[in-house]
Amino acid sequence: MMLDQSQDDSADCSLELSGAQMQQLVDLVMPHLREFLDSLSDQPAWNFDEAASVARSVMEPVPDSGMDPSIVIRRLFEEILSVGVGSAGPGYLAYVPGGGLPDAAVADLIASTVNRFVGLWNGAPGLAQLEVAVLRWFSDIVGYPASAGGFFTSGGSLSIWSAIVTARRCKLQGELSRGTLYTSDQAHHSVAKAAMFAGLPPENVRVVAVDSTFRVRVDAMREQIQQDRRDGFVPFAIVGAAGTTNTGAVDDLAALADLAEAERLWLHLDASYGGFFMLTERGRGLMNAIERADSITLDPHKSLFMPYGTGCLIVRDQSHLRRAHQLRGEYLLAGPEEEFCDLSDISPELTRAARGLRVWLPVMLHGIEPFRRNLDEKLDLTAFATENLRLLNEEIDDELELITEPQLTVVAFRLIRAGLNDEEIDDLNIRLRDAINASRKVLLTPTRLHGRYVIRICILSFRTHRARVEACLAEIRRAVHEV
Ligand SMILES: Cc1ncc(COP(=O)(O)O)c(C=O)c1O
């Protein structure tokens, strides 16, 4: 039966782009994206000139009728996108860099256009299962057994939230106000935030000290757990780090797994940054015993170079996710047969984007090997940067202090000048960071390590190669002489 809606004069069909109209729109965008991609290495690492006025300019009333697409698209690229941080470019050595593989953007275009519903398996059996298949790849990468499963989230923060909710459900009987969770003073703030979302009183997040390499002191954690039990608290979870934001430190995962086992606690690992280094031999050495964790946060939008909005949670036994997340409305059709599952039964969301496709397509098109090689290259570049910063000491009167030996791809350092007190040294390093960033070839961001202001280089973008690291080192050398 053919229904011809064009006969209905009262219907507004202007939103229903034909294939040709969509192609026209994409054709209009593509020259801008070509120019963007091809000029990435020449673009400034940051630009905040006119940032406030650009931001204010977008605060306009909703238009009643549409505008010329070429004007709208040009404005987007030339004005709105002209300010901010060049987080897709090779000079972005700040925070924990993301990625932005163009293949993933094409996957998003497909996913949004076909707009299949993946929350229920029956809505898109192929696409929903493809997501499960990608999560199986991830489970294999960390060494999880066949019972493992998981789901994609919009990022690490939401994944840690679901992990803590799952831990609470599986390990905490009784009053939430007595439950306690253990992590280190180097944990990302999303751990405490997730615990807050999960309803835990903030003071019940026990922040344990680290050793000189910024790994959590497992002995101190054990003592705290035992003390808490004596005081009538109910310890239920440990959150370890496989790559801290500050220094890239990886906790002693085997010791944490032993402790969690002995104390019967849930072990979650925040491997948002470090997890995909499991693709490399060095990463596997560093993250030995990762597979013993009950759950792991992985962030493909960090160490798998995907666009922002791609996080995931995997658990060693998928049935725990179901226990923590399953709740169904009577308007939902019955779930699929045993072999498959409704993603909404094991995760917080019902309706959401088909996020798995943006990982699947690039990996299918490139294979996993270039990812492995890129991560190995970043480890090598980190060693190269560290060595060169050390050598810089030979030509200066001040001391360029390397805070710790890098474990992943963060180099943390600061300049020490004899005769200055702690506050003056912090000021010196604030000036140093500004001087390094001034040429806009790179963007470095600082942190505070036990109160001290420290500058970090984080090498993780797939577009950052040796030439950019050399440029960064040249900027540091110039700035050190300048301040
Ligand atoms: C170690 C670590 N954990 C968690 C997060 C939070 O992840 P997201 O920003 O994707 O929510 C970050 C973010 O940089 C991180 O570096």
PDBQT file of the ligand as one rigid body, heavy atoms in Angstrom, charges set to zero:
ROOT
HETATM    1  C1  LIG A 501      40.900   9.465  35.536  1.00  0.00    +0.000 C 
HETATM    2  C2  LIG A 501      39.584  10.060  35.141  1.00  0.00    +0.000 A 
HETATM    3  N1  LIG A 501      38.450   9.531  35.622  1.00  0.00    +0.000 NA
HETATM    4  C3  LIG A 501      37.238  10.020  35.312  1.00  0.00    +0.000 A 
HETATM    5  C4  LIG A 501      37.106  11.106  34.479  1.00  0.00    +0.000 A 
HETATM    6  C5  LIG A 501      35.743  11.628  34.167  1.00  0.00    +0.000 C 
HETATM    7  O1  LIG A 501      35.427  11.277  32.867  1.00  0.00    +0.000 OA
HETATM    8  P1  LIG A 501      34.423  12.153  31.972  1.00  0.00    +0.000 P 
HETATM    9  O2  LIG A 501      35.036  13.515  31.866  1.00  0.00    +0.000 OA
HETATM   10  O3  LIG A 501      34.383  11.407  30.689  1.00  0.00    +0.000 OA
HETATM   11  O4  LIG A 501      33.108  12.195  32.659  1.00  0.00    +0.000 OA
HETATM   12  C6  LIG A 501      38.259  11.706  33.951  1.00  0.00    +0.000 A 
HETATM   13  C7  LIG A 501      38.167  12.862  33.059  1.00  0.00    +0.000 C 
HETATM   14  O5  LIG A 501      39.141  13.391  32.575  1.00  0.00    +0.000 OA
HETATM   15  C8  LIG A 501      39.534  11.154  34.282  1.00  0.00    +0.000 A 
HETATM   16  O6  LIG A 501      40.658  11.693  33.814  1.00  0.00    +0.000 OA
ENDROOT
TORSDOF 0
